[in-house]
Amino acid sequence: MTDQRTVTFGPSALMTPANAITAVRLLLAPVAFWLIYRDQSGWFLFVLWVGITASDSLDGYLARRQGTTRSGAFLDPLADKVLALGGLWAMVLAGRFLWVPVVLITLREALISGFRSFWGRRGLAVPASNVAKFKTFLQFSAVSLVVWPWTTDVTWMADVVLWLAVAVAWISAAQYVSAGSRATTTMARD
């Protein structure tokens, strides 16, 4: 059985459809953050937020179908972090989210980015786990529940999802540290 994927871009390609979607996500992010800070909720904001967060699936699909690139491997997680942290901090500045859970999420992101950089300099790539992807989904969802006009006044719902995102973030952080430590130990023995 042959592989039906059509690889049209090599690993060093920069101008790909997947990267274009990621770039649009990054360009629209400040608009979403400003609207979150200003309005917290509204149909335009909801559609914008869902569009720029859900389009992550589309750029991932295109990258897998047309060929993954080093630039995409860098830009896609960057866009996710910018959107998640930016949306959460905009909610803090708007007075909707408490700063403590958002600080805990931010610290986790800084810690794991540091670990991934450390491991990357040693030639070790630790891919995102399903738990880490779920963490990002929860962070996007916490913001979505506030910006969606139908749930914006159900404050406990977004708060529960936000605290769940904190727990899952730190569980995935432990997984990253464990996976990186095991791989580093294996590399040292070889």
Contacts in CASP RR format, 6 or more apart in sequence:
PFRMAT RR
TARGET T0000
AUTHOR 0000-0000-0000
METHOD contacts of the structure
MODEL  1
MTDQRTVTFGPSALMTPANAITAVRLLLAPVAFWLIYRDQSGWFLFVLWV
GITASDSLDGYLARRQGTTRSGAFLDPLADKVLALGGLWAMVLAGRFLWV
PVVLITLREALISGFRSFWGRRGLAVPASNVAKFKTFLQFSAVSLVVWPW
TTDVTWMADVVLWLAVAVAWISAAQYVSAGSRATTTMARD
5 64 0 8 1.000
5 65 0 8 1.000
5 67 0 8 1.000
6 65 0 8 1.000
6 66 0 8 1.000
7 66 0 8 1.000
7 67 0 8 1.000
8 66 0 8 1.000
8 67 0 8 1.000
9 16 0 8 1.000
9 66 0 8 1.000
9 67 0 8 1.000
9 69 0 8 1.000
10 67 0 8 1.000
10 69 0 8 1.000
11 67 0 8 1.000
11 68 0 8 1.000
11 69 0 8 1.000
11 70 0 8 1.000
12 69 0 8 1.000
12 70 0 8 1.000
12 71 0 8 1.000
13 19 0 8 1.000
13 67 0 8 1.000
13 69 0 8 1.000
13 71 0 8 1.000
14 69 0 8 1.000
14 71 0 8 1.000
16 62 0 8 1.000
16 63 0 8 1.000
16 66 0 8 1.000
16 67 0 8 1.000
16 69 0 8 1.000
16 71 0 8 1.000
16 72 0 8 1.000
17 59 0 8 1.000
17 62 0 8 1.000
17 66 0 8 1.000
18 59 0 8 1.000
18 60 0 8 1.000
18 62 0 8 1.000
18 63 0 8 1.000
18 66 0 8 1.000
18 69 0 8 1.000
18 72 0 8 1.000
18 76 0 8 1.000
19 59 0 8 1.000
19 69 0 8 1.000
19 71 0 8 1.000
19 72 0 8 1.000
19 75 0 8 1.000
21 55 0 8 1.000
21 58 0 8 1.000
21 59 0 8 1.000
21 62 0 8 1.000
22 59 0 8 1.000
22 72 0 8 1.000
22 75 0 8 1.000
22 76 0 8 1.000
22 79 0 8 1.000
23 75 0 8 1.000
24 52 0 8 1.000
24 55 0 8 1.000
25 52 0 8 1.000
25 55 0 8 1.000
25 56 0 8 1.000
25 59 0 8 1.000
25 79 0 8 1.000
25 83 0 8 1.000
26 75 0 8 1.000
26 78 0 8 1.000
26 79 0 8 1.000
26 82 0 8 1.000
28 48 0 8 1.000
28 52 0 8 1.000
29 52 0 8 1.000
29 79 0 8 1.000
29 82 0 8 1.000
29 83 0 8 1.000
29 86 0 8 1.000
31 48 0 8 1.000
32 45 0 8 1.000
32 48 0 8 1.000
32 49 0 8 1.000
32 52 0 8 1.000
32 83 0 8 1.000
32 87 0 8 1.000
32 90 0 8 1.000
33 86 0 8 1.000
33 87 0 8 1.000
33 89 0 8 1.000
33 90 0 8 1.000
34 90 0 8 1.000
35 44 0 8 1.000
35 45 0 8 1.000
35 48 0 8 1.000
36 45 0 8 1.000
36 49 0 8 1.000
36 87 0 8 1.000
36 90 0 8 1.000
36 91 0 8 1.000
36 94 0 8 1.000
36 143 0 8 1.000
36 146 0 8 1.000
36 147 0 8 1.000
37 90 0 8 1.000
37 93 0 8 1.000
37 94 0 8 1.000
38 94 0 8 1.000
39 45 0 8 1.000
40 91 0 8 1.000
40 94 0 8 1.000
40 96 0 8 1.000
40 146 0 8 1.000
40 147 0 8 1.000
40 152 0 8 1.000
41 146 0 8 1.000
41 147 0 8 1.000
41 148 0 8 1.000
41 149 0 8 1.000
41 152 0 8 1.000
42 147 0 8 1.000
42 148 0 8 1.000
42 149 0 8 1.000
42 152 0 8 1.000
43 149 0 8 1.000
45 147 0 8 1.000
46 144 0 8 1.000
46 147 0 8 1.000
46 148 0 8 1.000
46 149 0 8 1.000
49 140 0 8 1.000
49 143 0 8 1.000
49 144 0 8 1.000
49 147 0 8 1.000
50 144 0 8 1.000
52 83 0 8 1.000
53 83 0 8 1.000
53 140 0 8 1.000
53 144 0 8 1.000
56 76 0 8 1.000
56 79 0 8 1.000
56 80 0 8 1.000
59 76 0 8 1.000
60 76 0 8 1.000
63 69 0 8 1.000
63 72 0 8 1.000
63 76 0 8 1.000
77 128 0 8 1.000
80 136 0 8 1.000
81 109 0 8 1.000
81 113 0 8 1.000
83 140 0 8 1.000
84 105 0 8 1.000
84 136 0 8 1.000
84 139 0 8 1.000
84 140 0 8 1.000
85 102 0 8 1.000
85 105 0 8 1.000
85 106 0 8 1.000
85 109 0 8 1.000
87 143 0 8 1.000
88 97 0 8 1.000
88 102 0 8 1.000
88 105 0 8 1.000
88 106 0 8 1.000
88 139 0 8 1.000
88 142 0 8 1.000
88 143 0 8 1.000
88 162 0 8 1.000
89 102 0 8 1.000
89 106 0 8 1.000
91 97 0 8 1.000
91 102 0 8 1.000
91 142 0 8 1.000
91 143 0 8 1.000
91 146 0 8 1.000
92 98 0 8 1.000
92 99 0 8 1.000
92 102 0 8 1.000
96 146 0 8 1.000
96 158 0 8 1.000
97 142 0 8 1.000
97 146 0 8 1.000
97 158 0 8 1.000
97 159 0 8 1.000
97 162 0 8 1.000
98 159 0 8 1.000
101 162 0 8 1.000
101 163 0 8 1.000
101 165 0 8 1.000
101 166 0 8 1.000
102 162 0 8 1.000
104 166 0 8 1.000
104 169 0 8 1.000
104 170 0 8 1.000
105 139 0 8 1.000
105 165 0 8 1.000
105 166 0 8 1.000
105 169 0 8 1.000
108 169 0 8 1.000
108 170 0 8 1.000
108 173 0 8 1.000
109 169 0 8 1.000
111 173 0 8 1.000
112 172 0 8 1.000
112 173 0 8 1.000
112 176 0 8 1.000
115 126 0 8 1.000
115 176 0 8 1.000
115 177 0 8 1.000
115 180 0 8 1.000
116 126 0 8 1.000
116 176 0 8 1.000
119 125 0 8 1.000
119 126 0 8 1.000
119 180 0 8 1.000
119 183 0 8 1.000
119 184 0 8 1.000
122 184 0 8 1.000
122 187 0 8 1.000
124 180 0 8 1.000
124 183 0 8 1.000
124 184 0 8 1.000
124 187 0 8 1.000
126 176 0 8 1.000
126 179 0 8 1.000
126 180 0 8 1.000
126 183 0 8 1.000
129 172 0 8 1.000
129 175 0 8 1.000
129 176 0 8 1.000
129 179 0 8 1.000
131 168 0 8 1.000
131 171 0 8 1.000
131 172 0 8 1.000
131 175 0 8 1.000
132 172 0 8 1.000
132 175 0 8 1.000
132 176 0 8 1.000
134 168 0 8 1.000
134 172 0 8 1.000
135 165 0 8 1.000
135 168 0 8 1.000
135 169 0 8 1.000
135 172 0 8 1.000
138 161 0 8 1.000
138 162 0 8 1.000
138 164 0 8 1.000
138 165 0 8 1.000
138 168 0 8 1.000
139 162 0 8 1.000
139 165 0 8 1.000
139 169 0 8 1.000
141 161 0 8 1.000
141 165 0 8 1.000
142 158 0 8 1.000
142 159 0 8 1.000
142 161 0 8 1.000
142 162 0 8 1.000
142 165 0 8 1.000
143 158 0 8 1.000
145 151 0 8 1.000
145 152 0 8 1.000
145 154 0 8 1.000
145 157 0 8 1.000
145 158 0 8 1.000
145 161 0 8 1.000
146 152 0 8 1.000
146 158 0 8 1.000
151 157 0 8 1.000
151 158 0 8 1.000
END
